[in-house]
Amino acid sequence: MQNNFSLRCVLRTGLVALSAALTLTASRPAVAQSAKPLVIKASRILTVTNGTIENGIIVIRDGKIAAIGKQGEIAIPSDAETMDATGMTVMPGQIDLHAHIGNNSGLHDYVHSLNPGFRVWDFIDPESSLVKDSIASGITTILTIPGSGGNNSGFGVLWKLGGAKREDLIIRKLGAIKIAQAYNPERRAGDLGLSRMGMWWMLREQFERARKYTAQWQPSEQAGKSAGEAPHIQLASLSTPAPKIAAVAQPKRVLGLEQMRNVIEHKTPVFVHTAGARDVMATMRMFHDEMGLPLILSHGEFGGRLAAEEAAKRNIPCNVGPRIYDFSLQTYDRRFYSLPLEYAKAGVQTLSLNTDCPVIPGDDLFVQGTISVHMGMDEDLALRALTINPARSIGIGDRVGSLEVGKDADLIIKRGSLFDPRTPISKVLINGKVVYTHGQRRHGVPGGPTRAGSEVLDEDGCMGETIEESFLSNAR
């Protein structure tokens, strides 16, 4: 039985490939189909920031949203491909700010507590099976960060999971500096990493050195900018030479502090693994109150909610998860507390959820929202916690997180609510390209969902039409 099934799959796959090749040769124009605008007609569009559009239409051009509104009120380009999503809801792609995927599940150095020279972006793997699973669950943007074995484990990378060439996926190479305060980085070697006092001293000392190092570079960089404004060529007809810019000696580069200049200059936020009221409060005092740096609190579990009002006073973004409730040991009153709801009730405005994947699967990011809704959170807030809030927290709210003209066309197409696990996601688009179609094989396909030509399973479990062909057939 198995042999007959396998033979049938091989024969059908070969016929499909041959047919597709002949069709491409005979009828497809030289210009790539992706160059044409794409029009999506849907029963509902959840813009997140501008309400819900019933019977809506989205026009996508060059990977961006060119127009959005009600059907009949938006002009449709004459050369556009059309995707009929009648009965479906379109919403923005999800964003996970705390994940360890695409880099062999983390970057750790258990010898040194402070590793400011480390960075993740050098070895990101878009073909990872965990990346494919995340795409299939509607995650389109992610912050992949190092692990929490040390107090400063290096820099995470902010990137798209598909929809572009490998070299174009990265949004920001130094996405955030990863700091760990509480539990994981505690060391047993008898060094400064053994106690909270020791860990916090090391971090303060490191950031003070980074501040002084950054200040040393400012005079030479300013002189370089001024020199760049002077003429590069002295014309022979000029009677007087251009004024010379006084040279300023550059300080010696320190590899471990070079990347931290981005943090001190507020180009890269501080992303802190922290939990418990004591450590959450200490994190806010250190990085927000003392250093004045852009800060994102992540985890916030095990009683950390007791400091939520202080986070709200400071308008600090809170990224809650993967545990999204406290009970008994952490609260001492034998009650269940929905952590996202408690942070929201405390007044935290920029609240987001995470998976800490692979602590829990990236597939379950929307389930974090589902559980939060069932524990009392408003569904609109839960959707914001997976889209626009994390985008704004990490500084890319002008590009992703909501459906607006000019933003990247990162979309989820699904029947019903994102938080209803009974209905699967139909399609996922990143940068206006279909990167996942329901039924597509997630594992074992060389191209994966990030490349055109990845196979889609047919009803017999055989590899049938490609994503591109599936999209075109649906568009017709």
C-alpha positions as CSV (number, residue, x, y, z in Angstrom):
1,M,0.0,0.0,0.0
2,Q,2.8,2.4,1.0
3,N,4.8,1.6,-2.1
4,N,1.9,2.2,-4.4
5,F,1.1,5.5,-2.7
6,S,4.8,6.6,-3.0
7,L,4.9,5.6,-6.6
8,R,1.7,7.5,-7.4
9,C,3.1,10.6,-5.7
10,V,6.4,10.4,-7.7
11,L,4.5,10.0,-11.0
12,R,2.0,12.8,-10.3
13,T,4.8,15.1,-9.1
14,G,6.8,14.5,-12.3
15,L,3.7,15.1,-14.4
16,V,2.9,18.3,-12.6
17,A,6.5,19.6,-12.9
18,L,6.5,18.7,-16.7
19,S,3.2,20.4,-17.2
20,A,4.3,23.5,-15.3
21,A,7.5,23.7,-17.3
22,L,5.6,23.5,-20.7
23,T,3.1,26.1,-19.5
24,L,5.9,28.5,-18.5
25,T,7.6,28.1,-21.8
26,A,4.5,28.4,-23.9
27,S,2.4,31.0,-22.3
28,R,3.9,33.0,-19.5
29,P,5.3,36.5,-20.4
30,A,8.9,37.4,-19.7
31,V,7.9,39.9,-17.1
32,A,7.5,38.3,-13.6
33,Q,3.9,38.0,-12.4
34,S,5.0,39.5,-9.1
35,A,5.7,42.8,-10.9
36,K,1.9,43.3,-11.3
37,P,-0.2,44.9,-8.5
38,L,-2.2,42.5,-6.4
39,V,-5.8,43.3,-5.4
40,I,-7.4,41.4,-2.4
41,K,-11.1,41.5,-2.0
42,A,-12.3,40.4,1.5
43,S,-15.4,40.3,3.6
44,R,-13.6,42.0,6.5
45,I,-10.4,43.9,6.9
46,L,-9.0,44.5,10.4
47,T,-6.7,47.5,10.0
48,V,-6.0,47.5,13.8
49,T,-5.4,51.3,13.9
50,N,-8.3,52.5,11.7
51,G,-11.1,50.2,12.6
52,T,-12.8,47.4,10.6
53,I,-13.7,47.7,6.9
54,E,-16.6,45.5,5.8
55,N,-16.5,44.3,2.2
56,G,-13.0,45.8,1.8
57,I,-10.3,45.9,-0.8
58,I,-6.5,46.1,-0.5
59,V,-4.3,47.1,-3.4
60,I,-0.7,46.0,-3.1
61,R,2.1,47.3,-5.3
62,D,5.8,46.6,-4.9
63,G,5.3,44.9,-1.6
64,K,3.5,47.9,-0.1
65,I,-0.1,48.7,0.6
66,A,-1.0,51.2,-2.1
67,A,-4.7,51.6,-1.3
68,I,-7.2,50.3,1.2
69,G,-11.0,50.9,1.7
70,K,-14.4,49.6,0.8
71,Q,-15.1,47.8,-2.4
72,G,-16.5,50.3,-5.0
73,E,-14.6,53.2,-3.4
74,I,-11.1,52.1,-4.4
75,A,-9.8,52.2,-8.0
76,I,-8.5,48.8,-9.2
77,P,-5.5,48.9,-11.5
78,S,-6.3,47.5,-14.9
79,D,-3.3,45.2,-14.9
80,A,-3.8,43.8,-11.3
81,E,-4.0,40.2,-10.3
82,T,-7.1,39.6,-8.1
83,M,-7.3,37.4,-5.0
84,D,-10.9,36.6,-3.9
85,A,-11.0,36.3,-0.1
86,T,-14.8,36.4,0.1
87,G,-15.9,35.1,3.5
88,M,-12.4,35.7,4.9
89,T,-10.9,38.3,7.2
90,V,-7.6,40.0,6.4
91,M,-5.4,41.3,9.3
92,P,-1.8,42.3,9.8
93,G,0.9,39.7,10.3
94,Q,1.9,38.9,13.8
95,I,5.1,40.1,15.4
96,D,7.0,38.1,18.1
97,L,9.6,40.2,20.0
98,H,11.0,37.3,22.1
99,A,12.2,34.3,20.2
100,H,15.3,32.1,19.7
101,I,14.6,30.7,16.2
102,G,16.6,30.7,13.0
103,N,19.9,30.7,15.1
104,N,20.0,27.2,16.6
105,S,17.8,28.2,19.5
106,G,20.1,30.8,21.1
107,L,23.5,32.2,21.6
108,H,25.2,31.6,25.0
109,D,28.6,32.1,26.7
110,Y,28.6,30.6,30.2
111,V,32.2,31.8,30.8
112,H,31.6,35.5,30.6
113,S,28.5,37.3,32.0
114,L,28.9,40.2,29.6
115,N,29.2,39.7,25.9
116,P,28.5,43.0,24.1
117,G,30.5,41.9,21.1
118,F,28.1,39.1,20.3
119,R,25.4,39.4,17.6
120,V,22.9,37.1,16.1
121,W,22.4,38.5,12.6
122,D,25.6,36.9,11.2
123,F,24.1,33.4,11.3
124,I,20.3,33.6,10.8
125,D,18.8,30.6,9.0
126,P,15.5,31.4,7.2
127,E,15.1,27.8,6.2
128,S,14.8,26.6,9.8
129,S,11.8,24.3,10.5
130,L,10.8,26.6,13.4
131,V,10.8,29.5,11.0
132,K,8.5,27.7,8.6
133,D,6.1,26.8,11.5
134,S,6.1,30.4,12.6
135,I,5.2,31.6,9.1
136,A,2.4,29.0,8.9
137,S,0.9,30.4,12.1
138,G,0.9,34.0,10.7
139,I,4.1,35.4,12.2
140,T,5.8,37.7,9.7
141,T,8.3,39.7,11.7
142,I,10.4,38.5,14.6
143,L,13.2,39.6,17.0
144,T,15.6,36.7,17.3
145,I,17.7,37.3,20.5
146,P,20.5,35.4,22.2
147,G,19.8,33.3,25.3
148,S,19.9,34.3,28.9
149,G,22.9,32.5,30.2
150,G,24.7,35.8,30.9
151,N,23.6,39.3,32.0
152,N,24.5,40.7,28.6
153,S,24.4,38.0,25.9
154,G,24.8,40.2,22.9
155,F,22.5,41.7,20.2
156,G,19.4,40.2,18.6
157,V,18.3,40.8,15.0
158,L,15.0,42.2,13.8
159,W,13.9,40.5,10.6
160,K,11.2,39.4,8.2
161,L,10.6,35.6,7.9
162,G,10.2,35.6,4.1
163,G,8.9,37.5,1.1
164,A,12.3,38.7,-0.1
165,K,15.8,37.5,-0.9
166,R,17.8,36.3,2.0
167,E,19.9,39.4,2.1
168,D,16.9,41.6,2.2
169,L,15.1,40.0,5.1
170,I,16.9,41.9,7.9
171,I,15.1,45.0,9.1
172,R,17.7,46.0,11.7
173,K,20.9,44.1,12.2
174,L,21.3,45.3,15.8
175,G,17.6,44.8,16.7
176,A,18.1,45.1,20.4
177,I,20.7,44.5,23.1
178,K,19.7,41.5,25.2
179,I,20.0,41.9,28.9
180,A,19.0,39.2,31.5
181,Q,18.1,40.1,35.1
182,A,16.6,37.4,37.2
183,Y,16.9,33.7,37.5
184,N,18.6,32.4,34.3
185,P,21.9,34.4,34.5
186,E,22.5,33.6,38.2
187,R,25.9,31.9,38.4
188,R,27.3,29.4,40.9
189,A,31.0,30.0,40.4
190,G,31.4,32.4,43.3
191,D,32.0,35.4,41.0
192,L,30.0,38.7,40.8
193,G,27.3,36.8,38.9
194,L,26.2,35.0,42.0
195,S,24.2,37.8,43.5
196,R,21.8,40.5,42.3
197,M,24.1,43.1,43.7
198,G,27.0,41.7,41.7
199,M,25.1,41.4,38.4
200,W,23.7,44.9,38.6
201,W,27.1,46.3,39.4
202,M,28.6,44.6,36.3
203,L,25.8,46.0,34.1
204,R,26.1,49.5,35.4
205,E,29.9,49.5,35.0
206,Q,29.6,48.2,31.5
207,F,27.0,50.7,30.4
208,E,29.1,53.5,32.0
209,R,32.1,52.4,30.0
210,A,30.0,52.4,26.8
211,R,28.7,55.9,27.6
212,K,32.3,57.2,28.0
213,Y,33.5,55.4,24.9
214,T,30.6,56.8,22.8
215,A,31.5,60.3,24.1
216,Q,35.1,59.9,23.0
217,W,34.0,59.3,19.4
218,Q,31.7,62.3,19.0
219,P,34.5,64.9,18.3
220,S,36.2,62.9,15.6
221,E,32.8,61.9,14.0
222,Q,31.6,65.5,14.0
223,A,34.9,66.6,12.4
224,G,34.4,64.0,9.8
225,K,31.0,65.3,9.0
226,S,32.3,68.9,8.7
227,A,35.2,67.7,6.5
228,G,32.7,66.0,4.2
229,E,31.0,69.4,3.5
230,A,34.2,70.9,2.2
231,P,35.0,70.6,-1.6
232,H,36.7,67.4,-2.5
233,I,38.5,69.0,-5.5
234,Q,40.4,72.3,-5.5
235,L,39.8,74.0,-8.9
236,A,42.8,75.6,-10.6
237,S,40.8,78.8,-11.3
238,L,40.3,79.5,-7.6
239,S,42.8,82.0,-6.2
240,T,42.6,80.7,-2.6
241,P,42.5,77.1,-1.4
242,A,39.6,75.7,0.5
243,P,40.0,76.1,4.3
244,K,41.5,73.0,5.9
245,I,39.6,71.2,8.6
246,A,41.6,70.5,11.7
247,A,42.2,66.8,12.1
248,V,40.9,65.1,15.2
249,A,42.5,61.9,16.3
250,Q,40.2,59.0,16.5
251,P,40.1,57.0,19.7
252,K,41.1,53.4,19.7
253,R,38.3,51.1,18.7
254,V,37.1,48.6,21.4
255,L,35.3,45.6,19.8
256,G,33.3,44.9,22.9
257,L,31.9,48.5,23.1
258,E,31.6,49.4,19.4
259,Q,28.1,47.9,19.0
260,M,27.0,49.5,22.3
261,R,27.3,52.9,20.8
262,N,24.0,52.2,19.0
263,V,22.4,51.7,22.4
264,I,23.9,54.8,24.0
265,E,22.8,56.9,20.9
266,H,19.2,55.5,21.2
267,K,19.4,53.7,17.9
268,T,18.9,50.3,19.5
269,P,16.6,49.5,22.5
270,V,17.5,47.6,25.6
271,F,15.5,44.4,25.7
272,V,15.5,42.9,29.2
273,H,14.6,39.4,30.3
274,T,13.3,40.0,33.8
275,A,10.7,38.6,36.2
276,G,9.5,39.1,39.8
277,A,8.5,42.5,41.2
278,R,12.0,43.1,42.7
279,D,13.9,42.6,39.4
280,V,11.2,44.3,37.2
281,M,11.5,47.4,39.4
282,A,15.3,47.2,39.4
283,T,15.4,47.0,35.6
284,M,13.2,50.1,35.3
285,R,15.3,52.1,37.8
286,M,18.6,51.1,36.1
287,F,17.9,51.5,32.4
288,H,15.0,54.0,32.4
289,D,15.5,56.2,35.5
290,E,19.3,56.2,35.7
291,M,20.5,55.7,32.1
292,G,17.5,57.2,30.2
293,L,17.7,54.4,27.6
294,P,14.8,53.1,25.4
295,L,13.7,50.0,27.3
296,I,11.4,46.9,26.7
297,L,10.5,44.7,29.6
298,S,10.1,41.1,28.6
299,H,8.6,38.2,30.6
300,G,7.3,40.1,33.6
301,E,6.1,36.9,35.2
302,F,6.3,35.4,38.8
303,G,4.8,38.4,40.5
304,G,6.3,41.0,38.1
305,R,2.8,42.3,37.6
306,L,3.0,43.9,41.1
307,A,5.4,46.5,39.5
308,A,3.1,47.0,36.5
309,E,1.8,50.4,37.7
310,E,5.4,51.7,37.9
311,A,5.9,50.5,34.3
312,A,2.7,52.3,33.2
313,K,3.9,55.6,34.9
314,R,7.1,55.4,32.9
315,N,5.3,54.5,29.7
316,I,7.6,51.4,29.3
317,P,6.6,48.8,26.7
318,C,5.9,45.4,28.4
319,N,6.3,42.1,26.4
320,V,4.6,39.4,28.4
321,G,5.1,35.7,28.0
322,P,5.6,32.8,27.5
323,R,3.8,32.2,30.8
324,I,0.8,34.4,30.8
325,Y,-0.7,33.7,34.2
326,D,0.4,33.7,37.8
327,F,-0.9,31.3,40.4
328,S,-0.3,30.5,44.1
329,L,3.5,30.4,44.6
330,Q,4.1,33.7,42.8
331,T,1.0,35.5,44.2
332,Y,0.5,33.9,47.7
333,D,-3.3,34.2,47.6
334,R,-4.1,31.1,45.5
335,R,-5.7,33.0,42.7
336,F,-5.2,32.9,39.0
337,Y,-4.0,36.2,37.5
338,S,-4.0,36.8,33.7
339,L,-0.7,38.7,33.4
340,P,-1.6,40.5,30.1
341,L,-4.9,41.6,31.7
342,E,-3.1,42.8,34.9
343,Y,-0.6,44.8,32.9
344,A,-3.4,46.4,30.9
345,K,-5.5,47.2,34.0
346,A,-2.4,48.8,35.5
347,G,-2.3,51.2,32.6
348,V,0.5,49.8,30.4
349,Q,-0.2,51.2,26.9
350,T,2.2,49.3,24.8
351,L,1.5,45.7,25.8
352,S,2.6,42.8,23.6
353,L,2.8,39.0,23.9
354,N,5.6,36.5,23.1
355,T,6.3,32.8,22.9
356,D,10.0,32.7,23.8
357,C,10.1,30.1,21.1
358,P,11.1,27.3,21.3
359,V,10.1,27.5,25.0
360,I,6.6,27.2,23.5
361,P,6.1,26.8,19.8
362,G,5.9,29.9,17.6
363,D,2.7,28.3,16.3
364,D,1.2,29.3,19.6
365,L,1.7,33.0,19.5
366,F,-2.0,33.5,18.5
367,V,-2.9,31.0,21.2
368,Q,-1.3,33.4,23.7
369,G,-4.0,35.8,22.6
370,T,-6.7,33.2,22.7
371,I,-6.0,32.4,26.3
372,S,-5.7,36.0,27.2
373,V,-9.2,36.7,25.7
374,H,-10.7,33.7,27.5
375,M,-9.2,35.1,30.8
376,G,-10.9,38.5,30.3
377,M,-8.9,40.5,27.8
378,D,-10.7,42.5,25.1
379,E,-10.2,40.8,21.7
380,D,-9.2,44.1,20.1
381,L,-6.4,44.7,22.7
382,A,-5.3,41.1,22.2
383,L,-4.9,41.7,18.4
384,R,-3.0,44.9,19.1
385,A,-0.7,43.0,21.4
386,L,0.3,40.7,18.5
387,T,0.6,43.4,15.8
388,I,1.0,47.2,16.3
389,N,2.1,47.2,19.9
390,P,5.2,45.1,19.4
391,A,5.9,47.0,16.2
392,R,5.9,50.3,18.1
393,S,7.8,48.8,21.0
394,I,10.7,47.9,18.8
395,G,10.6,51.1,16.7
396,I,9.1,49.9,13.4
397,G,5.5,51.0,13.9
398,D,5.7,53.1,10.8
399,R,6.4,50.0,8.7
400,V,4.5,47.0,10.0
401,G,1.8,46.1,12.6
402,S,-1.3,47.6,10.9
403,L,-2.9,47.8,7.5
404,E,-2.3,51.4,6.3
405,V,-1.2,52.9,3.0
406,G,2.5,52.9,2.6
407,K,3.2,50.1,5.1
408,D,4.6,46.7,4.2
409,A,2.0,44.3,2.9
410,D,2.4,41.6,5.6
411,L,-1.0,40.0,5.9
412,I,-2.9,37.0,7.4
413,I,-6.0,35.8,5.5
414,K,-8.3,33.6,7.7
415,R,-11.9,32.7,8.1
416,G,-13.1,34.2,11.3
417,S,-11.2,35.4,14.3
418,L,-7.4,35.0,14.6
419,F,-8.1,33.7,18.1
420,D,-10.4,30.9,17.0
421,P,-8.1,27.8,16.7
422,R,-10.8,25.8,15.0
423,T,-10.3,27.5,11.7
424,P,-6.9,27.4,10.0
425,I,-5.0,30.3,8.4
426,S,-5.7,30.3,4.7
427,K,-2.8,32.4,3.5
428,V,0.1,34.5,4.8
429,L,1.7,37.2,2.7
430,I,5.0,39.0,3.5
431,N,6.0,42.0,1.5
432,G,3.0,41.4,-0.8
433,K,4.2,37.8,-1.6
434,V,2.3,34.6,-0.7
435,V,4.7,32.7,1.5
436,Y,2.2,30.2,3.0
437,T,-1.0,28.6,1.7
438,H,-3.1,26.2,3.9
439,G,-2.1,22.6,3.3
440,Q,1.5,23.5,2.3
441,R,4.1,21.1,3.6
442,R,6.1,22.8,6.4
443,H,9.0,20.4,6.8
444,G,11.2,18.5,4.4
445,V,10.8,20.8,1.4
446,P,14.1,22.4,0.3
447,G,12.6,25.8,-0.7
448,G,10.3,26.2,2.3
449,P,7.6,28.7,2.4
450,T,10.0,31.6,1.9
451,R,10.6,30.9,-1.8
452,A,8.3,30.8,-4.8
453,G,7.9,27.2,-6.1
454,S,7.5,25.5,-2.7
455,E,5.1,22.6,-2.9
456,V,1.6,22.5,-1.6
457,L,0.0,19.2,-0.5
458,D,-3.0,18.0,-2.5
459,E,-5.9,16.0,-1.0
460,D,-3.9,12.8,-1.3
461,G,-0.9,14.1,0.6
462,C,1.2,14.4,-2.6
463,M,3.1,17.4,-3.6
464,G,0.9,19.2,-6.1
465,E,1.0,22.8,-7.4
466,T,3.5,25.3,-6.3
467,I,2.6,28.3,-4.1
468,E,2.9,30.6,-7.1
469,E,0.6,28.3,-9.1
470,S,-1.8,27.9,-6.2
471,F,-2.0,31.7,-5.8
472,L,-2.6,32.2,-9.5
473,S,-5.3,29.6,-9.6
474,N,-7.0,31.2,-6.6
475,A,-6.7,34.6,-8.2
476,R,-8.6,33.4,-11.2
